[in-house]
Amino acid sequence: MKVILINPPTPKKETWVREGRCQQFDIWGAPFPPLSLAYVAGQIKNIAEPLIIDSGPTKLNLGAILKIIKEFSPQ
């Protein structure tokens, strides 16, 4: 089974930290990776093939994410 976990882009193309609470930046001014998605991927890796898409640092738009989804072909 293939599973995609997505940290989606924001409407205004801003960088947001979604871990713990939603805010634009943490106190150091740098975004954190989506740890909750990494935790889920770690829990399911023995029963599924997880793929994490983090649109924050990659600056992927919705069209690019949809292309990845189509190519990966999750169940």
PDB file of N, CA, C, O and CB in Angstrom:
ATOM      1  N   MET A   1       0.846  -1.172   0.000  1.00  0.00           N
ATOM      2  CA  MET A   1       0.000   0.000   0.000  1.00  0.00           C
ATOM      3  C   MET A   1       0.894   1.238   0.000  1.00  0.00           C
ATOM      4  O   MET A   1       1.918   1.270   0.682  1.00  0.00           O
ATOM      5  CB  MET A   1      -0.964  -0.004   1.222  1.00  0.00           C
ATOM      6  N   LYS A   2       0.506   2.252  -0.763  1.00  0.00           N
ATOM      7  CA  LYS A   2       1.216   3.524  -0.809  1.00  0.00           C
ATOM      8  C   LYS A   2       0.351   4.599  -0.152  1.00  0.00           C
ATOM      9  O   LYS A   2      -0.851   4.686  -0.401  1.00  0.00           O
ATOM     10  CB  LYS A   2       1.570   3.913  -2.275  1.00  0.00           C
ATOM     11  N   VAL A   3       0.986   5.415   0.693  1.00  0.00           N
ATOM     12  CA  VAL A   3       0.281   6.468   1.427  1.00  0.00           C
ATOM     13  C   VAL A   3       1.054   7.773   1.274  1.00  0.00           C
ATOM     14  O   VAL A   3       2.275   7.796   1.427  1.00  0.00           O
ATOM     15  CB  VAL A   3       0.114   6.093   2.937  1.00  0.00           C
ATOM     16  N   ILE A   4       0.345   8.855   0.973  1.00  0.00           N
ATOM     17  CA  ILE A   4       0.975  10.173   0.893  1.00  0.00           C
ATOM     18  C   ILE A   4       0.505  11.021   2.071  1.00  0.00           C
ATOM     19  O   ILE A   4      -0.691  11.116   2.349  1.00  0.00           O
ATOM     20  CB  ILE A   4       0.644  10.874  -0.462  1.00  0.00           C
ATOM     21  N   LEU A   5       1.464  11.632   2.754  1.00  0.00           N
ATOM     22  CA  LEU A   5       1.196  12.549   3.862  1.00  0.00           C
ATOM     23  C   LEU A   5       1.627  13.938   3.391  1.00  0.00           C
ATOM     24  O   LEU A   5       2.778  14.130   2.998  1.00  0.00           O
ATOM     25  CB  LEU A   5       1.960  12.114   5.194  1.00  0.00           C
ATOM     26  N   ILE A   6       0.718  14.895   3.428  1.00  0.00           N
ATOM     27  CA  ILE A   6       0.977  16.199   2.811  1.00  0.00           C
ATOM     28  C   ILE A   6       0.901  17.338   3.819  1.00  0.00           C
ATOM     29  O   ILE A   6      -0.060  17.454   4.580  1.00  0.00           O
ATOM     30  CB  ILE A   6      -0.011  16.448   1.687  1.00  0.00           C
ATOM     31  N   ASN A   7       1.934  18.176   3.808  1.00  0.00           N
ATOM     32  CA  ASN A   7       1.914  19.469   4.476  1.00  0.00           C
ATOM     33  C   ASN A   7       1.615  20.464   3.351  1.00  0.00           C
ATOM     34  O   ASN A   7       2.526  20.842   2.614  1.00  0.00           O
ATOM     35  CB  ASN A   7       3.299  19.794   5.252  1.00  0.00           C
ATOM     36  N   PRO A   8       0.355  20.896   3.206  1.00  0.00           N
ATOM     37  CA  PRO A   8      -0.055  21.651   2.022  1.00  0.00           C
ATOM     38  C   PRO A   8       0.497  23.074   1.978  1.00  0.00           C
ATOM     39  O   PRO A   8       0.914  23.625   2.996  1.00  0.00           O
ATOM     40  CB  PRO A   8      -1.550  21.701   1.956  1.00  0.00           C
ATOM     41  N   PRO A   9       0.490  23.660   0.774  1.00  0.00           N
ATOM     42  CA  PRO A   9       0.920  25.058   0.662  1.00  0.00           C
ATOM     43  C   PRO A   9      -0.119  25.991   1.273  1.00  0.00           C
ATOM     44  O   PRO A   9      -1.301  25.655   1.353  1.00  0.00           O
ATOM     45  CB  PRO A   9       1.166  25.433  -0.813  1.00  0.00           C
ATOM     46  N   THR A  10       0.331  27.156   1.700  1.00  0.00           N
ATOM     47  CA  THR A  10      -0.592  28.160   2.227  1.00  0.00           C
ATOM     48  C   THR A  10      -1.140  28.983   1.064  1.00  0.00           C
ATOM     49  O   THR A  10      -0.481  29.096   0.031  1.00  0.00           O
ATOM     50  CB  THR A  10       0.114  29.079   3.277  1.00  0.00           C
ATOM     51  N   PRO A  11      -2.320  29.553   1.212  1.00  0.00           N
ATOM     52  CA  PRO A  11      -2.916  30.325   0.110  1.00  0.00           C
ATOM     53  C   PRO A  11      -2.061  31.506  -0.351  1.00  0.00           C
ATOM     54  O   PRO A  11      -2.045  31.841  -1.535  1.00  0.00           O
ATOM     55  CB  PRO A  11      -4.268  30.833   0.528  1.00  0.00           C
ATOM     56  N   LYS A  12      -1.355  32.131   0.584  1.00  0.00           N
ATOM     57  CA  LYS A  12      -0.568  33.322   0.235  1.00  0.00           C
ATOM     58  C   LYS A  12       0.914  33.013   0.041  1.00  0.00           C
ATOM     59  O   LYS A  12       1.733  33.931   0.001  1.00  0.00           O
ATOM     60  CB  LYS A  12      -0.724  34.379   1.312  1.00  0.00           C
ATOM     61  N   LYS A  13       1.269  31.742  -0.080  1.00  0.00           N
ATOM     62  CA  LYS A  13       2.660  31.312  -0.282  1.00  0.00           C
ATOM     63  C   LYS A  13       3.574  31.753   0.863  1.00  0.00           C
ATOM     64  O   LYS A  13       4.746  32.060   0.642  1.00  0.00           O
ATOM     65  CB  LYS A  13       3.191  31.865  -1.602  1.00  0.00           C
ATOM     66  N   GLU A  14       3.038  31.784   2.086  1.00  0.00           N
ATOM     67  CA  GLU A  14       3.823  32.132   3.262  1.00  0.00           C
ATOM     68  C   GLU A  14       4.336  30.860   3.919  1.00  0.00           C
ATOM     69  O   GLU A  14       3.792  29.778   3.702  1.00  0.00           O
ATOM     70  CB  GLU A  14       2.987  32.967   4.262  1.00  0.00           C
ATOM     71  N   THR A  15       5.378  30.996   4.716  1.00  0.00           N
ATOM     72  CA  THR A  15       5.899  29.860   5.463  1.00  0.00           C
ATOM     73  C   THR A  15       5.241  29.830   6.833  1.00  0.00           C
ATOM     74  O   THR A  15       5.272  30.819   7.565  1.00  0.00           O
ATOM     75  CB  THR A  15       7.445  29.935   5.591  1.00  0.00           C
ATOM     76  N   TRP A  16       4.642  28.684   7.183  1.00  0.00           N
ATOM     77  CA  TRP A  16       3.962  28.527   8.461  1.00  0.00           C
ATOM     78  C   TRP A  16       4.499  27.316   9.189  1.00  0.00           C
ATOM     79  O   TRP A  16       4.864  26.319   8.565  1.00  0.00           O
ATOM     80  CB  TRP A  16       2.450  28.403   8.265  1.00  0.00           C
ATOM     81  N   VAL A  17       4.547  27.399  10.503  1.00  0.00           N
ATOM     82  CA  VAL A  17       4.876  26.267  11.357  1.00  0.00           C
ATOM     83  C   VAL A  17       3.551  25.700  11.837  1.00  0.00           C
ATOM     84  O   VAL A  17       2.796  26.392  12.519  1.00  0.00           O
ATOM     85  CB  VAL A  17       5.813  26.683  12.565  1.00  0.00           C
ATOM     86  N   ARG A  18       3.251  24.440  11.489  1.00  0.00           N
ATOM     87  CA  ARG A  18       1.965  23.855  11.872  1.00  0.00           C
ATOM     88  C   ARG A  18       2.096  22.916  13.068  1.00  0.00           C
ATOM     89  O   ARG A  18       1.098  22.353  13.520  1.00  0.00           O
ATOM     90  CB  ARG A  18       1.362  23.107  10.695  1.00  0.00           C
ATOM     91  N   GLU A  19       3.282  22.743  13.573  1.00  0.00           N
ATOM     92  CA  GLU A  19       3.490  21.848  14.708  1.00  0.00           C
ATOM     93  C   GLU A  19       3.177  22.576  16.007  1.00  0.00           C
ATOM     94  O   GLU A  19       3.644  23.693  16.230  1.00  0.00           O
ATOM     95  CB  GLU A  19       4.936  21.309  14.725  1.00  0.00           C
ATOM     96  N   GLY A  20       2.383  21.936  16.863  1.00  0.00           N
ATOM     97  CA  GLY A  20       2.033  22.539  18.146  1.00  0.00           C
ATOM     98  C   GLY A  20       0.930  23.570  18.013  1.00  0.00           C
ATOM     99  O   GLY A  20      -0.150  23.406  18.580  1.00  0.00           O
ATOM    100  N   ARG A  21       1.191  24.617  17.276  1.00  0.00           N
ATOM    101  CA  ARG A  21       0.189  25.637  16.990  1.00  0.00           C
ATOM    102  C   ARG A  21       0.572  26.287  15.668  1.00  0.00           C
ATOM    103  O   ARG A  21       1.733  26.242  15.263  1.00  0.00           O
ATOM    104  CB  ARG A  21       0.090  26.700  18.148  1.00  0.00           C
ATOM    105  N   CYS A  22      -0.376  26.875  15.015  1.00  0.00           N
ATOM    106  CA  CYS A  22      -0.097  27.519  13.729  1.00  0.00           C
ATOM    107  C   CYS A  22       0.454  28.919  13.971  1.00  0.00           C
ATOM    108  O   CYS A  22      -0.169  29.739  14.645  1.00  0.00           O
ATOM    109  CB  CYS A  22      -1.378  27.582  12.846  1.00  0.00           C
ATOM    110  N   GLN A  23       1.622  29.175  13.416  1.00  0.00           N
ATOM    111  CA  GLN A  23       2.222  30.493  13.487  1.00  0.00           C
ATOM    112  C   GLN A  23       3.168  30.634  12.305  1.00  0.00           C
ATOM    113  O   GLN A  23       3.578  29.637  11.712  1.00  0.00           O
ATOM    114  CB  GLN A  23       2.965  30.714  14.842  1.00  0.00           C
ATOM    115  N   GLN A  24       3.512  31.861  11.965  1.00  0.00           N
ATOM    116  CA  GLN A  24       4.359  32.032  10.795  1.00  0.00           C
ATOM    117  C   GLN A  24       5.766  31.508  11.025  1.00  0.00           C
ATOM    118  O   GLN A  24       6.310  30.841  10.145  1.00  0.00           O
ATOM    119  CB  GLN A  24       4.414  33.485  10.406  1.00  0.00           C
ATOM    120  N   PHE A  25       6.362  31.775  12.145  1.00  0.00           N
ATOM    121  CA  PHE A  25       7.712  31.292  12.427  1.00  0.00           C
ATOM    122  C   PHE A  25       7.802  30.887  13.887  1.00  0.00           C
ATOM    123  O   PHE A  25       6.962  31.270  14.702  1.00  0.00           O
ATOM    124  CB  PHE A  25       8.773  32.370  12.091  1.00  0.00           C
ATOM    125  N   ASP A  26       8.824  30.111  14.211  1.00  0.00           N
ATOM    126  CA  ASP A  26       9.063  29.809  15.618  1.00  0.00           C
ATOM    127  C   ASP A  26       9.866  30.966  16.221  1.00  0.00           C
ATOM    128  O   ASP A  26      10.089  31.976  15.554  1.00  0.00           O
ATOM    129  CB  ASP A  26       9.819  28.437  15.788  1.00  0.00           C
ATOM    130  N   ILE A  27      10.292  30.828  17.456  1.00  0.00           N
ATOM    131  CA  ILE A  27      10.990  31.936  18.114  1.00  0.00           C
ATOM    132  C   ILE A  27      12.368  32.213  17.520  1.00  0.00           C
ATOM    133  O   ILE A  27      12.912  33.299  17.719  1.00  0.00           O
ATOM    134  CB  ILE A  27      11.130  31.645  19.586  1.00  0.00           C
ATOM    135  N   TRP A  28      12.942  31.257  16.796  1.00  0.00           N
ATOM    136  CA  TRP A  28      14.241  31.469  16.162  1.00  0.00           C
ATOM    137  C   TRP A  28      14.094  31.987  14.734  1.00  0.00           C
ATOM    138  O   TRP A  28      15.094  32.287  14.082  1.00  0.00           O
ATOM    139  CB  TRP A  28      15.043  30.176  16.163  1.00  0.00           C
ATOM    140  N   GLY A  29      12.880  32.095  14.250  1.00  0.00           N
ATOM    141  CA  GLY A  29      12.652  32.617  12.913  1.00  0.00           C
ATOM    142  C   GLY A  29      12.844  31.606  11.801  1.00  0.00           C
ATOM    143  O   GLY A  29      12.974  31.984  10.636  1.00  0.00           O
ATOM    144  N   ALA A  30      12.865  30.326  12.142  1.00  0.00           N
ATOM    145  CA  ALA A  30      13.042  29.279  11.133  1.00  0.00           C
ATOM    146  C   ALA A  30      11.907  28.271  11.236  1.00  0.00           C
ATOM    147  O   ALA A  30      11.503  27.903  12.340  1.00  0.00           O
ATOM    148  CB  ALA A  30      14.411  28.572  11.301  1.00  0.00           C
ATOM    149  N   PRO A  31      11.392  27.825  10.104  1.00  0.00           N
ATOM    150  CA  PRO A  31      10.305  26.833  10.149  1.00  0.00           C
ATOM    151  C   PRO A  31      10.814  25.448  10.527  1.00  0.00           C
ATOM    152  O   PRO A  31      11.942  25.083  10.194  1.00  0.00           O
ATOM    153  CB  PRO A  31       9.595  26.765   8.799  1.00  0.00           C
ATOM    154  N   PHE A  32       9.992  24.689  11.216  1.00  0.00           N
ATOM    155  CA  PHE A  32      10.309  23.307  11.565  1.00  0.00           C
ATOM    156  C   PHE A  32       9.696  22.368  10.533  1.00  0.00           C
ATOM    157  O   PHE A  32       8.669  22.698   9.938  1.00  0.00           O
ATOM    158  CB  PHE A  32       9.798  22.964  12.989  1.00  0.00           C
ATOM    159  N   PRO A  33      10.298  21.217  10.311  1.00  0.00           N
ATOM    160  CA  PRO A  33       9.659  20.235   9.428  1.00  0.00           C
ATOM    161  C   PRO A  33       8.400  19.685  10.096  1.00  0.00           C
ATOM    162  O   PRO A  33       8.265  19.764  11.317  1.00  0.00           O
ATOM    163  CB  PRO A  33      10.642  19.078   9.081  1.00  0.00           C
ATOM    164  N   PRO A  34       7.488  19.134   9.317  1.00  0.00           N
ATOM    165  CA  PRO A  34       6.245  18.598   9.881  1.00  0.00           C
ATOM    166  C   PRO A  34       6.495  17.277  10.612  1.00  0.00           C
ATOM    167  O   PRO A  34       6.324  16.200  10.042  1.00  0.00           O
ATOM    168  CB  PRO A  34       5.199  18.395   8.772  1.00  0.00           C
ATOM    169  N   LEU A  35       6.897  17.373  11.868  1.00  0.00           N
ATOM    170  CA  LEU A  35       7.258  16.181  12.639  1.00  0.00           C
ATOM    171  C   LEU A  35       6.097  15.214  12.795  1.00  0.00           C
ATOM    172  O   LEU A  35       6.307  14.001  12.826  1.00  0.00           O
ATOM    173  CB  LEU A  35       7.766  16.582  14.004  1.00  0.00           C
ATOM    174  N   SER A  36       4.881  15.722  12.894  1.00  0.00           N
ATOM    175  CA  SER A  36       3.736  14.819  13.043  1.00  0.00           C
ATOM    176  C   SER A  36       3.605  13.910  11.822  1.00  0.00           C
ATOM    177  O   SER A  36       3.243  12.742  11.963  1.00  0.00           O
ATOM    178  CB  SER A  36       2.435  15.624  13.251  1.00  0.00           C
ATOM    179  N   LEU A  37       3.892  14.425  10.628  1.00  0.00           N
ATOM    180  CA  LEU A  37       3.845  13.582   9.433  1.00  0.00           C
ATOM    181  C   LEU A  37       4.964  12.545   9.459  1.00  0.00           C
ATOM    182  O   LEU A  37       4.765  11.407   9.035  1.00  0.00           O
ATOM    183  CB  LEU A  37       3.948  14.442   8.162  1.00  0.00           C
ATOM    184  N   ALA A  38       6.135  12.929   9.951  1.00  0.00           N
ATOM    185  CA  ALA A  38       7.246  11.980  10.068  1.00  0.00           C
ATOM    186  C   ALA A  38       6.915  10.880  11.078  1.00  0.00           C
ATOM    187  O   ALA A  38       7.249   9.716  10.860  1.00  0.00           O
ATOM    188  CB  ALA A  38       8.538  12.711  10.483  1.00  0.00           C
ATOM    189  N   TYR A  39       6.265  11.245  12.171  1.00  0.00           N
ATOM    190  CA  TYR A  39       5.859  10.237  13.160  1.00  0.00           C
ATOM    191  C   TYR A  39       4.881   9.233  12.553  1.00  0.00           C
ATOM    192  O   TYR A  39       5.018   8.027  12.757  1.00  0.00           O
ATOM    193  CB  TYR A  39       5.221  10.914  14.386  1.00  0.00           C
ATOM    194  N   VAL A  40       3.899   9.733  11.810  1.00  0.00           N
ATOM    195  CA  VAL A  40       2.928   8.839  11.171  1.00  0.00           C
ATOM    196  C   VAL A  40       3.636   7.943  10.162  1.00  0.00           C
ATOM    197  O   VAL A  40       3.377   6.740  10.119  1.00  0.00           O
ATOM    198  CB  VAL A  40       1.802   9.651  10.477  1.00  0.00           C
ATOM    199  N   ALA A  41       4.523   8.508   9.354  1.00  0.00           N
ATOM    200  CA  ALA A  41       5.261   7.710   8.367  1.00  0.00           C
ATOM    201  C   ALA A  41       6.071   6.614   9.050  1.00  0.00           C
ATOM    202  O   ALA A  41       6.132   5.487   8.558  1.00  0.00           O
ATOM    203  CB  ALA A  41       6.190   8.608   7.534  1.00  0.00           C
ATOM    204  N   GLY A  42       6.688   6.939  10.173  1.00  0.00           N
ATOM    205  CA  GLY A  42       7.451   5.939  10.917  1.00  0.00           C
ATOM    206  C   GLY A  42       6.583   4.817  11.455  1.00  0.00           C
ATOM    207  O   GLY A  42       7.012   3.664  11.501  1.00  0.00           O
ATOM    208  N   GLN A  43       5.373   5.145  11.861  1.00  0.00           N
ATOM    209  CA  GLN A  43       4.470   4.132  12.411  1.00  0.00           C
ATOM    210  C   GLN A  43       3.908   3.196  11.349  1.00  0.00           C
ATOM    211  O   GLN A  43       3.610   2.039  11.643  1.00  0.00           O
ATOM    212  CB  GLN A  43       3.334   4.800  13.137  1.00  0.00           C
ATOM    213  N   ILE A  44       3.761   3.677  10.124  1.00  0.00           N
ATOM    214  CA  ILE A  44       3.136   2.843   9.089  1.00  0.00           C
ATOM    215  C   ILE A  44       4.133   2.220   8.118  1.00  0.00           C
ATOM    216  O   ILE A  44       3.727   1.487   7.216  1.00  0.00           O
ATOM    217  CB  ILE A  44       2.146   3.661   8.315  1.00  0.00           C
ATOM    218  N   LYS A  45       5.434   2.495   8.280  1.00  0.00           N
ATOM    219  CA  LYS A  45       6.406   2.044   7.279  1.00  0.00           C
ATOM    220  C   LYS A  45       6.482   0.527   7.135  1.00  0.00           C
ATOM    221  O   LYS A  45       6.926   0.041   6.095  1.00  0.00           O
ATOM    222  CB  LYS A  45       7.764   2.571   7.629  1.00  0.00           C
ATOM    223  N   ASN A  46       6.066  -0.229   8.139  1.00  0.00           N
ATOM    224  CA  ASN A  46       6.084  -1.689   8.039  1.00  0.00           C
ATOM    225  C   ASN A  46       4.871  -2.247   7.300  1.00  0.00           C
ATOM    226  O   ASN A  46       4.882  -3.402   6.873  1.00  0.00           O
ATOM    227  CB  ASN A  46       6.155  -2.295   9.419  1.00  0.00           C
ATOM    228  N   ILE A  47       3.839  -1.445   7.150  1.00  0.00           N
ATOM    229  CA  ILE A  47       2.631  -1.928   6.467  1.00  0.00           C
ATOM    230  C   ILE A  47       2.304  -1.132   5.205  1.00  0.00           C
ATOM    231  O   ILE A  47       1.401  -1.498   4.454  1.00  0.00           O
ATOM    232  CB  ILE A  47       1.450  -1.874   7.413  1.00  0.00           C
ATOM    233  N   ALA A  48       3.043  -0.039   4.972  1.00  0.00           N
ATOM    234  CA  ALA A  48       2.764   0.806   3.813  1.00  0.00           C
ATOM    235  C   ALA A  48       4.043   1.509   3.373  1.00  0.00           C
ATOM    236  O   ALA A  48       5.031   1.552   4.105  1.00  0.00           O
ATOM    237  CB  ALA A  48       1.657   1.842   4.136  1.00  0.00           C
ATOM    238  N   GLU A  49       4.003   2.051   2.173  1.00  0.00           N
ATOM    239  CA  GLU A  49       5.106   2.854   1.649  1.00  0.00           C
ATOM    240  C   GLU A  49       4.699   4.323   1.758  1.00  0.00           C
ATOM    241  O   GLU A  49       3.960   4.826   0.913  1.00  0.00           O
ATOM    242  CB  GLU A  49       5.453   2.463   0.158  1.00  0.00           C
ATOM    243  N   PRO A  50       5.184   5.018   2.808  1.00  0.00           N
ATOM    244  CA  PRO A  50       4.774   6.408   2.982  1.00  0.00           C
ATOM    245  C   PRO A  50       5.626   7.372   2.152  1.00  0.00           C
ATOM    246  O   PRO A  50       6.807   7.127   1.906  1.00  0.00           O
ATOM    247  CB  PRO A  50       4.850   6.788   4.452  1.00  0.00           C
ATOM    248  N   LEU A  51       5.011   8.455   1.735  1.00  0.00           N
ATOM    249  CA  LEU A  51       5.702   9.550   1.061  1.00  0.00           C
ATOM    250  C   LEU A  51       5.246  10.835   1.729  1.00  0.00           C
ATOM    251  O   LEU A  51       4.047  11.092   1.841  1.00  0.00           O
ATOM    252  CB  LEU A  51       5.410   9.566  -0.490  1.00  0.00           C
ATOM    253  N   ILE A  52       6.205  11.647   2.173  1.00  0.00           N
ATOM    254  CA  ILE A  52       5.881  12.930   2.793  1.00  0.00           C
ATOM    255  C   ILE A  52       6.139  14.034   1.778  1.00  0.00           C
ATOM    256  O   ILE A  52       7.218  14.114   1.191  1.00  0.00           O
ATOM    257  CB  ILE A  52       6.716  13.161   4.095  1.00  0.00           C
ATOM    258  N   ILE A  53       5.140  14.882   1.578  1.00  0.00           N
ATOM    259  CA  ILE A  53       5.289  16.065   0.737  1.00  0.00           C
ATOM    260  C   ILE A  53       5.189  17.273   1.655  1.00  0.00           C
ATOM    261  O   ILE A  53       4.132  17.542   2.226  1.00  0.00           O
ATOM    262  CB  ILE A  53       4.202  16.115  -0.411  1.00  0.00           C
ATOM    263  N   ASP A  54       6.296  18.002   1.796  1.00  0.00           N
ATOM    264  CA  ASP A  54       6.326  19.202   2.630  1.00  0.00           C
ATOM    265  C   ASP A  54       6.456  20.407   1.706  1.00  0.00           C
ATOM    266  O   ASP A  54       7.549  20.710   1.228  1.00  0.00           O
ATOM    267  CB  ASP A  54       7.505  19.154   3.672  1.00  0.00           C
ATOM    268  N   SER A  55       5.366  21.079   1.459  1.00  0.00           N
ATOM    269  CA  SER A  55       5.378  22.179   0.500  1.00  0.00           C
ATOM    270  C   SER A  55       6.049  23.442   1.039  1.00  0.00           C
ATOM    271  O   SER A  55       6.319  24.369   0.275  1.00  0.00           O
ATOM    272  CB  SER A  55       3.971  22.500   0.086  1.00  0.00           C
ATOM    273  N   GLY A  56       6.318  23.490   2.334  1.00  0.00           N
ATOM    274  CA  GLY A  56       6.964  24.670   2.914  1.00  0.00           C
ATOM    275  C   GLY A  56       8.325  24.965   2.309  1.00  0.00           C
ATOM    276  O   GLY A  56       8.465  25.941   1.572  1.00  0.00           O
ATOM    277  N   PRO A  57       9.339  24.144   2.601  1.00  0.00           N
ATOM    278  CA  PRO A  57      10.677  24.430   2.080  1.00  0.00           C
ATOM    279  C   PRO A  57      10.820  24.157   0.583  1.00  0.00           C
ATOM    280  O   PRO A  57      11.672  24.754  -0.076  1.00  0.00           O
ATOM    281  CB  PRO A  57      11.691  23.616   2.830  1.00  0.00           C
ATOM    282  N   THR A  58      10.000  23.268   0.045  1.00  0.00           N
ATOM    283  CA  THR A  58      10.111  22.931  -1.376  1.00  0.00           C
ATOM    284  C   THR A  58       9.386  23.921  -2.268  1.00  0.00           C
ATOM    285  O   THR A  58       9.606  23.936  -3.479  1.00  0.00           O
ATOM    286  CB  THR A  58       9.571  21.548  -1.622  1.00  0.00           C
ATOM    287  N   LYS A  59       8.520  24.754  -1.686  1.00  0.00           N
ATOM    288  CA  LYS A  59       7.739  25.758  -2.422  1.00  0.00           C
ATOM    289  C   LYS A  59       6.894  25.138  -3.534  1.00  0.00           C
ATOM    290  O   LYS A  59       6.672  25.762  -4.572  1.00  0.00           O
ATOM    291  CB  LYS A  59       8.670  26.807  -3.015  1.00  0.00           C
ATOM    292  N   LEU A  60       6.427  23.916  -3.314  1.00  0.00           N
ATOM    293  CA  LEU A  60       5.573  23.258  -4.299  1.00  0.00           C
ATOM    294  C   LEU A  60       4.197  23.909  -4.317  1.00  0.00           C
ATOM    295  O   LEU A  60       3.625  24.210  -3.269  1.00  0.00           O
ATOM    296  CB  LEU A  60       5.451  21.752  -3.997  1.00  0.00           C
ATOM    297  N   ASN A  61       3.675  24.123  -5.517  1.00  0.00           N
ATOM    298  CA  ASN A  61       2.311  24.633  -5.625  1.00  0.00           C
ATOM    299  C   ASN A  61       1.355  23.452  -5.754  1.00  0.00           C
ATOM    300  O   ASN A  61       1.786  22.300  -5.820  1.00  0.00           O
ATOM    301  CB  ASN A  61       2.167  25.602  -6.840  1.00  0.00           C
ATOM    302  N   LEU A  62       0.079  23.737  -5.788  1.00  0.00           N
ATOM    303  CA  LEU A  62      -0.923  22.679  -5.830  1.00  0.00           C
ATOM    304  C   LEU A  62      -0.775  21.808  -7.078  1.00  0.00           C
ATOM    305  O   LEU A  62      -0.938  20.590  -7.004  1.00  0.00           O
ATOM    306  CB  LEU A  62      -2.320  23.281  -5.778  1.00  0.00           C
ATOM    307  N   GLY A  63      -0.470  22.417  -8.215  1.00  0.00           N
ATOM    308  CA  GLY A  63      -0.288  21.653  -9.448  1.00  0.00           C
ATOM    309  C   GLY A  63       0.852  20.656  -9.349  1.00  0.00           C
ATOM    310  O   GLY A  63       0.727  19.519  -9.802  1.00  0.00           O
ATOM    311  N   ALA A  64       1.968  21.077  -8.756  1.00  0.00           N
ATOM    312  CA  ALA A  64       3.118  20.186  -8.590  1.00  0.00           C
ATOM    313  C   ALA A  64       2.793  19.044  -7.634  1.00  0.00           C
ATOM    314  O   ALA A  64       3.207  17.906  -7.853  1.00  0.00           O
ATOM    315  CB  ALA A  64       4.333  20.968  -8.079  1.00  0.00           C
ATOM    316  N   ILE A  65       2.054  19.351  -6.578  1.00  0.00           N
ATOM    317  CA  ILE A  65       1.660  18.312  -5.621  1.00  0.00           C
ATOM    318  C   ILE A  65       0.736  17.296  -6.287  1.00  0.00           C
ATOM    319  O   ILE A  65       0.879  16.092  -6.076  1.00  0.00           O
ATOM    320  CB  ILE A  65       0.965  18.939  -4.391  1.00  0.00           C
ATOM    321  N   LEU A  66      -0.205  17.778  -7.087  1.00  0.00           N
ATOM    322  CA  LEU A  66      -1.109  16.861  -7.789  1.00  0.00           C
ATOM    323  C   LEU A  66      -0.345  15.961  -8.756  1.00  0.00           C
ATOM    324  O   LEU A  66      -0.698  14.793  -8.919  1.00  0.00           O
ATOM    325  CB  LEU A  66      -2.183  17.647  -8.547  1.00  0.00           C
ATOM    326  N   LYS A  67       0.691  16.486  -9.395  1.00  0.00           N
ATOM    327  CA  LYS A  67       1.524  15.679 -10.298  1.00  0.00           C
ATOM    328  C   LYS A  67       2.241  14.576  -9.524  1.00  0.00           C
ATOM    329  O   LYS A  67       2.292  13.433  -9.979  1.00  0.00           O
ATOM    330  CB  LYS A  67       2.554  16.571 -11.032  1.00  0.00           C
ATOM    331  N   ILE A  68       2.794  14.908  -8.362  1.00  0.00           N
ATOM    332  CA  ILE A  68       3.471  13.911  -7.524  1.00  0.00           C
ATOM    333  C   ILE A  68       2.483  12.835  -7.088  1.00  0.00           C
ATOM    334  O   ILE A  68       2.799  11.645  -7.113  1.00  0.00           O
ATOM    335  CB  ILE A  68       4.118  14.581  -6.285  1.00  0.00           C
ATOM    336  N   ILE A  69       1.292  13.254  -6.690  1.00  0.00           N
ATOM    337  CA  ILE A  69       0.267  12.293  -6.262  1.00  0.00           C
ATOM    338  C   ILE A  69      -0.061  11.331  -7.400  1.00  0.00           C
ATOM    339  O   ILE A  69      -0.156  10.122  -7.189  1.00  0.00           O
ATOM    340  CB  ILE A  69      -1.014  13.028  -5.795  1.00  0.00           C
ATOM    341  N   LYS A  70      -0.232  11.865  -8.592  1.00  0.00           N
ATOM    342  CA  LYS A  70      -0.566  11.022  -9.744  1.00  0.00           C
ATOM    343  C   LYS A  70       0.563  10.038 -10.051  1.00  0.00           C
ATOM    344  O   LYS A  70       0.306   8.865 -10.322  1.00  0.00           O
ATOM    345  CB  LYS A  70      -0.857  11.894 -10.979  1.00  0.00           C
ATOM    346  N   GLU A  71       1.817  10.512 -10.009  1.00  0.00           N
ATOM    347  CA  GLU A  71       2.964   9.652 -10.307  1.00  0.00           C
ATOM    348  C   GLU A  71       3.172   8.583  -9.232  1.00  0.00           C
ATOM    349  O   GLU A  71       3.520   7.446  -9.553  1.00  0.00           O
ATOM    350  CB  GLU A  71       4.226  10.497 -10.447  1.00  0.00           C
ATOM    351  N   PHE A  72       2.964   8.933  -7.971  1.00  0.00           N
ATOM    352  CA  PHE A  72       3.168   7.986  -6.871  1.00  0.00           C
ATOM    353  C   PHE A  72       2.045   6.962  -6.811  1.00  0.00           C
ATOM    354  O   PHE A  72       2.258   5.818  -6.409  1.00  0.00           O
ATOM    355  CB  PHE A  72       3.268   8.728  -5.537  1.00  0.00           C
ATOM    356  N   SER A  73       0.869   7.369  -7.206  1.00  0.00           N
ATOM    357  CA  SER A  73      -0.311   6.503  -7.281  1.00  0.00           C
ATOM    358  C   SER A  73      -0.633   5.800  -5.956  1.00  0.00           C
ATOM    359  O   SER A  73      -0.558   4.575  -5.863  1.00  0.00           O
ATOM    360  CB  SER A  73      -0.108   5.464  -8.362  1.00  0.00           C
ATOM    361  N   PRO A  74      -0.994   6.596  -4.922  1.00  0.00           N
ATOM    362  CA  PRO A  74      -1.325   5.983  -3.626  1.00  0.00           C
ATOM    363  C   PRO A  74      -2.646   5.226  -3.676  1.00  0.00           C
ATOM    364  O   PRO A  74      -3.482   5.464  -4.548  1.00  0.00           O
ATOM    365  CB  PRO A  74      -1.388   7.050  -2.538  1.00  0.00           C
ATOM    366  N   GLN A  75      -2.821   4.302  -2.717  1.00  0.00           N
ATOM    367  CA  GLN A  75      -4.078   3.549  -2.644  1.00  0.00           C
ATOM    368  C   GLN A  75      -5.061   4.261  -1.750  1.00  0.00           C
ATOM    369  O   GLN A  75      -6.180   3.785  -1.560  1.00  0.00           O
ATOM    370  CB  GLN A  75      -3.837   2.123  -2.134  1.00  0.00           C
TER     371      GLN A  75
END
